[in-house]
């Protein structure tokens, strides 16, 4: 200020405004590292806190809209890097940092936050083994979420083509820095949104990036990425960082590969190994079939040795026929001889035949007498009657008689017809001669 300005009088507001302009112009964009202290959320949703180091304390405020979108939870004791601008608060003649961005500072703080998120996701079941899907053995299409430049994508493509060439679709995304997590999650969900009937839908996904610091790999620990991996219907392989690096995405993925190259090896088998395996299986099958046929050939040959030849069977049966024909001729000749001798014997004794005839006649008379004694006429003459229905079927009891409308009663000297009343039989009709 010049001499005239030094003599000028200012109001409090003018001084406050001048200081405010100077501070905000000089510190319109700053990054301040410090530990959060005295953090408090007002009813309005705004956060009021301080950043401190070993010597000083800086007041800070984070408006509600910014606080709700922060990836870091505001709490005391966390070392952070706050990005924003310095402004003054006229009511108290003080200055403060208006926070526009907040990130974890220091690996210790990041590891603490990492463990807290891990425990939260474990409780929700996002890492459950039962939820994990099997990687297909021979995928036709592989989707890769990674940076389109760099060694990672080249290593994956080279390894897949070297082992078992198949279609590769790359969804390019940033793999570190602000906004990387949202874009990685969007790529995973984008692949899953492809129609299942489309040839562009991958059979397996690989999410990969090379090594780096914990801060560089931090997008793969973000909640939005972990939930996108958990929700993926397509089997997913994570390959982030080096073998010793373990991100939260690795717990949620279906398979965790130690390196991007290892992810390619998990995704596809070795074509030559499959080909050699098929050749080996084909050879084993052929040998098994040949061994099977040889064993049964030997078995059949063994059975054949116990079976006589067809010519031998025919000759033996011909011999049996010849033998039986000869025996038949002898038997027939002997029969004729016996009959001839019998006839000669009867010619010498004619009265022999007469005796036989008389004996047979006497026997016949006896049988006739016995038959006569049990005949129907003989029985009827002894006072019995034979009752039959209108069809001359024999009636054996009263129930059968009551069921018939007409009875035939046969005596030794004729037949009487009788009609059956309800309770008894009334004899009517003519008397027939004895039949």
ChimeraX attribute file (.defattr): number of C-alpha atoms within 10 A of each C-alpha:
attribute: neighborCount
match mode: 1-to-1
recipient: residues
	/A:1	6
	/A:2	6
	/A:3	7
	/A:4	7
	/A:5	9
	/A:6	9
	/A:7	9
	/A:8	7
	/A:9	9
	/A:10	11
	/A:11	8
	/A:12	11
	/A:13	10
	/A:14	11
	/A:15	13
	/A:16	18
	/A:17	14
	/A:18	11
	/A:19	17
	/A:20	20
	/A:21	14
	/A:22	14
	/A:23	16
	/A:24	15
	/A:25	13
	/A:26	13
	/A:27	15
	/A:28	14
	/A:29	15
	/A:30	16
	/A:31	16
	/A:32	18
	/A:33	19
	/A:34	22
	/A:35	21
	/A:36	24
	/A:37	21
	/A:38	13
	/A:39	17
	/A:40	16
	/A:41	16
	/A:42	10
	/A:43	7
	/A:44	8
	/A:45	14
	/A:46	16
	/A:47	19
	/A:48	19
	/A:49	21
	/A:50	19
	/A:51	25
	/A:52	19
	/A:53	13
	/A:54	7
	/A:55	5
	/A:56	8
	/A:57	14
	/A:58	17
	/A:59	18
	/A:60	22
	/A:61	20
	/A:62	24
	/A:63	16
	/A:64	14
	/A:65	11
	/A:66	14
	/A:67	21
	/A:68	13
	/A:69	11
	/A:70	14
	/A:71	13
	/A:72	17
	/A:73	14
	/A:74	20
	/A:75	14
	/A:76	15
	/A:77	15
	/A:78	23
	/A:79	23
	/A:80	22
	/A:81	20
	/A:82	25
	/A:83	18
	/A:84	20
	/A:85	21
	/A:86	22
	/A:87	22
	/A:88	20
	/A:89	11
	/A:90	15
	/A:91	7
	/A:92	7
	/A:93	11
	/A:94	12
	/A:95	18
	/A:96	17
	/A:97	26
	/A:98	22
	/A:99	22
	/A:100	17
	/A:101	17
	/A:102	23
	/A:103	18
	/A:104	22
	/A:105	17
	/A:106	15
	/A:107	13
	/A:108	12
	/A:109	14
	/A:110	20
	/A:111	13
	/A:112	12
	/A:113	16
	/A:114	17
	/A:115	12
	/A:116	12
	/A:117	16
	/A:118	19
	/A:119	11
	/A:120	12
	/A:121	19
	/A:122	14
	/A:123	11
	/A:124	10
	/A:125	14
	/A:126	20
	/A:127	21
	/A:128	15
	/A:129	12
	/A:130	7
	/A:131	14
	/A:132	16
	/A:133	15
	/A:134	12
	/A:135	19
	/A:136	14
	/A:137	11
	/A:138	14
	/A:139	16
	/A:140	18
	/A:141	18
	/A:142	21
	/A:143	23
	/A:144	28
	/A:145	26
	/A:146	24
	/A:147	21
	/A:148	16
	/A:149	11
	/A:150	11
	/A:151	12
	/A:152	21
	/A:153	22
	/A:154	13
	/A:155	16
	/A:156	22
	/A:157	19
	/A:158	14
	/A:159	20
	/A:160	23
	/A:161	17
	/A:162	14
	/A:163	17
	/A:164	19
	/A:165	17
	/A:166	14
	/A:167	15
	/A:168	18
	/A:169	16
	/A:170	17
	/A:171	19
	/A:172	16
	/A:173	21
	/A:174	19
	/A:175	25
	/A:176	18
	/A:177	12
	/A:178	10
	/A:179	12
	/A:180	18
	/A:181	24
	/A:182	17
	/A:183	20
	/A:184	27
	/A:185	22
	/A:186	18
	/A:187	23
	/A:188	25
	/A:189	18
	/A:190	13
	/A:191	22
	/A:192	18
	/A:193	12
	/A:194	13
	/A:195	10
	/A:196	11
	/A:197	7
	/A:198	8
	/A:199	12
	/A:200	17
	/A:201	21
	/A:202	23
	/A:203	21
	/A:204	23
	/A:205	30
	/A:206	29
	/A:207	28
	/A:208	25
	/A:209	25
	/A:210	19
	/A:211	18
	/A:212	14
	/A:213	10
	/A:214	18
	/A:215	15
	/A:216	14
	/A:217	22
	/A:218	19
	/A:219	27
	/A:220	27
	/A:221	20
	/A:222	21
	/A:223	19
	/A:224	16
	/A:225	25
	/A:226	24
	/A:227	15
	/A:228	21
	/A:229	28
	/A:230	21
	/A:231	15
	/A:232	19
	/A:233	16
	/A:234	22
	/A:235	21
	/A:236	29
	/A:237	28
	/A:238	29
	/A:239	31
	/A:240	30
	/A:241	22
	/A:242	15
	/A:243	14
	/A:244	10
	/A:245	16
	/A:246	18
	/A:247	23
	/A:248	22
	/A:249	26
	/A:250	24
	/A:251	21
	/A:252	28
	/A:253	28
	/A:254	24
	/A:255	21
	/A:256	23
	/A:257	24
	/A:258	18
	/A:259	24
	/A:260	29
	/A:261	21
	/A:262	18
	/A:263	25
	/A:264	26
	/A:265	18
	/A:266	18
	/A:267	26
	/A:268	23
	/A:269	17
	/A:270	15
	/A:271	15
	/A:272	12
	/A:273	11
	/A:274	12
	/A:275	11
	/A:276	11
	/A:277	12
	/A:278	12
	/A:279	12
	/A:280	12
	/A:281	12
	/A:282	12
	/A:283	12
	/A:284	12
	/A:285	12
	/A:286	12
	/A:287	12
	/A:288	12
	/A:289	12
	/A:290	12
	/A:291	12
	/A:292	11
	/A:293	12
	/A:294	12
	/A:295	12
	/A:296	12
	/A:297	12
	/A:298	11
	/A:299	11
	/A:300	11
	/A:301	12
	/A:302	11
	/A:303	10
	/A:304	11
	/A:305	9
	/A:306	8
	/A:307	10
	/A:308	9
	/A:309	10
	/A:310	9
	/A:311	9
	/A:312	10
	/A:313	12
	/A:314	11
	/A:315	11
	/A:316	12
	/A:317	12
	/A:318	12
	/A:319	12
	/A:320	12
	/A:321	12
	/A:322	12
	/A:323	11
	/A:324	12
	/A:325	12
	/A:326	11
	/A:327	12
	/A:328	12
	/A:329	11
	/A:330	12
	/A:331	12
	/A:332	11
	/A:333	11
	/A:334	12
	/A:335	12
	/A:336	12
	/A:337	11
	/A:338	12
	/A:339	11
	/A:340	11
	/A:341	11
	/A:342	11
	/A:343	10
	/A:344	11
	/A:345	12
	/A:346	12
	/A:347	11
	/A:348	9
	/A:349	10
	/A:350	10
	/A:351	11
	/A:352	12
	/A:353	12
	/A:354	11
	/A:355	11
	/A:356	10
	/A:357	12
	/A:358	11
	/A:359	11
	/A:360	11
	/A:361	12
	/A:362	11
	/A:363	11
	/A:364	11
	/A:365	11
	/A:366	11
	/A:367	11
	/A:368	11
	/A:369	10
	/A:370	10
	/A:371	11
	/A:372	13
	/A:373	11
	/A:374	10
	/A:375	10
	/A:376	14
	/A:377	17
	/A:378	14
	/A:379	16
	/A:380	15
	/A:381	12
	/A:382	10
	/A:383	9
	/A:384	14
	/A:385	17
	/A:386	17
	/A:387	20
	/A:388	20
	/A:389	19
	/A:390	13
	/A:391	10
	/A:392	12
	/A:393	11
	/A:394	15
	/A:395	18
	/A:396	11
	/A:397	9
	/A:398	10
	/A:399	9
	/A:400	12
	/A:401	19
	/A:402	18
	/A:403	11
	/A:404	17
	/A:405	14
	/A:406	19
	/A:407	26
	/A:408	22
	/A:409	19
	/A:410	21
	/A:411	23
	/A:412	19
	/A:413	13
	/A:414	13
	/A:415	20
	/A:416	17
	/A:417	21
	/A:418	19
	/A:419	16
	/A:420	18
	/A:421	13
	/A:422	8
	/A:423	7
	/A:424	11
	/A:425	15
	/A:426	12
	/A:427	16
	/A:428	11
	/A:429	10
	/A:430	11
	/A:431	13
	/A:432	13
	/A:433	12
	/A:434	11
	/A:435	10
